[in-house]
Amino acid sequence: MRLLVWFAIVTGLLMAGPAQAQVTPGEQAVLNGRAADVLAVLQGKRAESEVFGRNFQIEVSPEKLAAIVSQLEAQLGKLTGASVTSATGPGMASLDLQFERATAGAVIALDPAPPRLVSGFRIVSVGAVSDAPGTKSITEEFASMPGNAGFAVARLDESGPVTLDARLPDQLFAIGSAFKLWVLDAVAEEVAQGRLTWAQVVPLGPPSLPSGVMQDWPTGMPVTVATLATQMISISDNTATDTLIRLVGRDRVEARLAASGHSKPAAMQPLLTTSEAFRLKLGPQAARDAYSRSDGIGRSKIVNGLPAGIDVAQTDISGLAGGKPVAIDTIEWFASPADMVRVLDTLRRRSDSQVMAILGVAPGMAPELRRSFTAAGYKGGSEPGVLNLSWVLRRPSGTWYVVTASWNNPAAPIDNSRLEWLAQRMIGQTK
């Protein structure tokens, strides 16, 4: 139920600078030298302590750095070179890292004082990957994942979505917080019908558990509908989500499932608030078993009988934060890759520009990749055993696409980075 952060592979103490800056020849030489030193560390030819500052070493150990390089090379081939593409300020530069099958963009920052160690380093983007002989196709990679995984890459024509590539596009998967796309659609419909406005001020509802920040805000605090929707999508705020569901009405959110073309709306009925999902997952096993055995009417009765509210301060969510999956086959929100395509197509077709603006606050990709698109919206969802990544994208040609992927494993937590890497290849298909 937390927001997935895209592609933060290595982060140090790094501040963003201007796109390009004038530096002295001496400073340029220092940056070039440190780029070569970083390459040597990543290739295992120099010790991290000889090149990186102490604060960076505390945050990113040699073992972690080696593991990241290993992961990159598994996808892109051997790391062969590094070069400064532009100096972005004193002690700051953009780099190209050359792998056998792709080039990755990176940024570095240097300490101002001698010996000018590297204080910040981050890999921010990967270019198109050329598959080596024997490289598994995206479909084969998905088929090899523990549990079950599916995806869809679709072009959004005016006549409807056209599937370009897919695996199990019609199979339902648990999608975590990606269900909030239907809440956004319901809010947008209320605005379109004149029953709400984005600027309307409403009281913040009772707290849910994180993700988000609004669980720490006073209940009843006046906030706008636009603020709630933006928090819900951009940082996956659960308290904002539940406030909007109560404001719009559960029945109207459920109505948007059918209106957007969801293949099996009953699978998401009753549409759980995040607080209800937490109370079921963290509550007695008997309640979870009863919920799993019940039909829609029976589940609604169980939900209506849940204890009121949730004590944020006293509730231990450590088991859900990184432990074994809990009831992801039953106490969840469900949609197929094709359903995700349809709801994102529904949202991008809305004439209200506020909708895409909300989806685009946190586009789920590095800035360098974001610049490849004239519009980019993102929502994901995750908990142990569940991961969904979903984008709606517009290329400079004006063509719209959806890229969506889901991975479920009821038996064990999943490797989020594995799906993120595959998503990188999938986004490359939107050309």
N, C-alpha and C positions, 0 to 999 in steps of 0.2 A: 504493500500500500504506500510505498515511498516513491518519490520521483527518482528515476534513474538518471544519473549524470553521465552524459555521453563523452567518452574518449578522453577522460582525464587520466592519461596513462602514467605520466610522471610529472609531479609538481614540486617545485622548490619555492623559494622566496622570490617571486617574479612579479614585477609591476609592468603593466602594458605601457608601451611608448608609442610615439607617432609612427606612421607607416614607414617613413624614411627620414633620415637626418644626416646632416653633414658632419663628418668626423675627420680628425686629422689623419694623415698617413700613418703616424705612429699608432694611433688608436685602432685603425683598421688592421694593422699588422698584429696587434695584440689579440683582436677578435679572431683573426684567421688562425693564429697559433692555438688559441683555446678551442676553436672548432676541431682542429686536428687532435688536440689532447682529449676532448670528449669522445671522439671516434676511437682513439686508442683504448680508453676505459671501456667503452661499449663492446669493443672487440676482445677484451680481456688481456690487453697488452700492457696496461698500466693500472696501478692501484687507484681506487676512487679517492683516497686520501691525498694523493698527489695533485689532483685537479679540482676537486669539489671542496667548497667551504664546509666548515664544521656543522652549521645549521642544516645544510642539505644532507649531510651524511647521517644526521640524527633522524631526519624524516625518511630518507631512502637509503636503506642499507645496501652494501655490495651484493648481498644475496637477492634482494628485491630487484635491484637494477639488472642483475644477470637474468633473473626470471622473466623480466619484461622484454629484454632483448631476445631471449629464447622464444617467447611468444610471438614477437614480431617476425623473427626469422622463420618460424614455422609457417607463417602466412605469406611472407614476402620474399623469402629466400635470404641468402647471406647478406649481411651488411658489408658493403664494399667501400663506401666513401662518405665524406661529409664536407660541405662547403658553405661559406657565408654567402647568402643571396643579397642581403642588404643590412646595413647598420641602421638601427631604429632609434638610436640615441647613444649617449656616452655609456659604454660598457654594456650595450644591448644590441642583439642582432637576431635576424631570422636566418635559419639554416635549411639546407636540403640534406637529408640523409638518403644516400643511394643504397637501395637494396637490389637484389638480382631481378626482381619482378615488379618493383614499384619505387617511387620516391616519396618519402615522408617529409612533411614540413615540421620544423621545430623552432623553438626560440630559446635563447640563453641570456643570462644576465651575469655580469662579473662584479666582484667586490671592487669598490673604488680604490682601495689601498693595496699596495704591493703585498703579496705576489699576484694580485688580480685573479684569485681563485673563482671558480664558477659558483655563484650563489643561487642561481635558478636555472632550471632546465625543464622544458616541457615539449613533448611531442603533440602537435595540435591537429595534424591532418595526414591523410594518406591518399595519394593519387590513385588513378585507375590501376588495378592489379592485373598483370598479364599472367594467366595460368601457365605453369610449367607442365611439361608432359607428365601425365599421371596424376595431376591435381584433381581432387574430387570436385564434381559439380556441386552447386549450391544444394540441389535436391539430394545428392548423395550425402553431403555433410549433415543435412537435417535428418536424414534417415538413420544416421549413425549415432545420434544423440540418445543418451539414456532417457527412458520415459517416452515421451511423444512430442513431436515438434512439427509445426507447419508454418507456411508463409504464403504471401501473395505480393506480387509486383503488378500493378495495374495502371494503365493509362486512362485518364478520365475524359472521355469524349462527351460531347453534348448529348449524344444518344444513350450514354451510360458507360460504366466501366468496361474496359477491355483488358482481360488478363494477359500479361506478357510472360509470366513465369509463376509457378505455384507448386506447393505440395500440401495436400490435405486442405484445400481451400474451403471446403464445406464442413469440416469437422469442428465441433465445439471444443474450445480450450478455456481453462480458467485464465482470466486476463487481469486480475488485480485492479489497480486504480484506473486502468484504461476505461472502465465503465463510466468514468466521469465525463467522457465525451457525450454520452446520452443525457447526462444532467445538463451539460452546456447547451445541447440542442433543445432541451425542454425550456431552459431559461430564454434562449433566443426566440423560441416560438411564443412564449408569453410576451416578450417585448414586441414581436411582430404583430401580435393580436391586440396590443395596447393595454394589456393587463398589468404590465410592469414596464419600468424604464431602467436603463443602465444606471442612471444617476439617482434612482430612488434609494432612500435611506431606510434600512431595516435593522432590527436588533439582532446581534450575533446570538446564535443559539447555544445550548449547553455544549460543553467540550466533548470531543472525541479524543482518541489517542493519536500521537504523531503517526504519520508524517505531518509536517506543517508547523506553524507557529501560533495559530489562533487559539489553540487549546489553552494558552497562557494568558489570553486576553480576557477581560471581565465579560462574563455572560451578560447579554443585553446591550453591550456597547454598540452605538449606532455606526453602521458601515454601509457603503453603497453596494448595490447589486453587482456593479462592475468590479469592485474590489474583491468581493467574495468569489466571483467567477475567475478572476485573474489569479487569485491565490490557489483556487482549486486546481487549475490547469498548470500553472507555472511551477509551483512547488508542491503540488498534490496535497494541499491542505485538507485534512479530513474534517475538521470542524467547520470550515467554510462549505465543504460539500454537503454535510448533513444539514446545515442551515438552509442551503438552497433547496434541498429535497423537501424540507418541511415547508418552505415558502411556496414552492410551486405545487407541491402535492405529489405523493408517491404515484398516484394513479396517472397523473399527467406525464411523469417521467416514463412510466411503463408504456403509455400510449405512444411515445416517441420511438420506442423499440420497433413497434409494428410499422410506424410511419416511415422510418428510415430503412425498412426492408430487412430487419433482423430475421434470420431464418427460423428461430425457435424462441419467441418471446417468453414462453412459459418457463424456459430454463433460467430466466432472471426474475421470476416472480415468486414470492414478493421481492421487489427490488430492495435489497438490504441497504440501510445506511451503514456507514463505516462503524459507528458505535455498536449497532446490532451485530455486525459480523464479529467484532472484537469480543462482545459479551458471549456469543456462541462459541467462538474458538477458545476462549480463555475460561469458559464456564465448565460445569460438570460434564463428564463424558456421556452421561445418560441423556442430557439435553441434545448433544450433538447426534447421538444415535437416533433419537426420536425425530429430529429434524431430517436426517438422511432418509428415514423410512417413510416420511409423510409426503402427501401430495401438496399442491399449491394451497388449498384451503387449510390443511393441517399445519403447514409451515407458517401461514399467516397467524394462526392461533398461537403457535409457539412464540413467534416474534412479538405479538401483542402482549404475551405474558411474561416477557423478559423483565427483570428488575429495572427500574427507571434509572437512567443516568449511568455514568462511569466515573470513578475516582481516578483522575489522571495521575495524581501524586502517589497514590497507593497501589497502582496496578503495575505488575511486573510483566513487561512485554519482551523480555530478553529471549524467551523461547521462540517467539514469532520473529524476532529480529535476525536471528541467524541459526536457529535450530532446525529440528525435523519438521517437514511439512505437516500441517494440521488441517485435515478435512478439506483438501483443495478440490476434491471431486464433488463436494456437496455444498459446503458453506463458502460460496464464492460468487463471482459474476462471470458469465460465460458468453463467448461469442466466437464465431469462426473467423478465419482470415477474410473471407468474403464479406462477412458482416462488418468487419472493421473498415474494409474498403467502402462499403455503402454509407456508413455513418460519416466518415470523413468527406465523402463526396457530397453528402447532404449538407454538411457544415460549410464546405467551401462554396457551394451554390447559393448560400444565403446572401441576399443583397446588403445585409447589414455588415459594414466593414469592421465593426467592433468584434465580430466573431473570429475572423482571421487574425486580428490584432492580438486577441487574447491567446490564441493558439501559438502565436509567434513570439511571445515574450521569452520563452525558454525553448528555442528550436531544437534542442537535443543534439547539437553537432558543433564542431569547432568553427570559429569564425571564418577560417579560410575555406572550409567546405560550404558554409552558409552563403558565401559570396557567389557560389555557383548557381544560386536560385534567386529568383525575384520574389518568391514568397516561400516560407517554410513554417509549418506548424507541426507540433509534436505532442504526444501524450504516451506515456508508458505506464506499466504497472508491475509490481513485483512483491513477492514474499517468498519464504522458503518453498522451493519446488515450483514456483510460478514466475514467469517473466514474459512480458509483452512489450514490444517496441513498435510504435506506429507513427508514420510521418505522412503529411500531405504536402506536396512540393510542386512548385511551378518553375519550369526552366525559362531562360530568357526568350525562347521561342514562343512562349505563351502556353505551352502544353503542360497540363496538370498530371500528377502521378500520385499514387499511394504506395508506400512501402510498409508492410506490416509483417511481424513475425511473432509467434507464440511458442513457448516451450514449457511443458509441464512434466514434472517427475514426482509422483506421490511418495516415492521411497526415500528421496534424499534431496538436499539443496543442490542447485544447479550452478554451473559456471557461467556467470553473467557475461564475462568477457568473450566467451566463445560465440555467443549469439551476437554480441556487438560487432565482432569482426565480420561475421557473415552479413550482418546488416550493411556494413561498409561496402561489401561486394554487391549487395542488392541495390543500394542507392546508385551504384555505378551503372545499373541497367536502365536508369531513367534518362536515356539519351536518344 
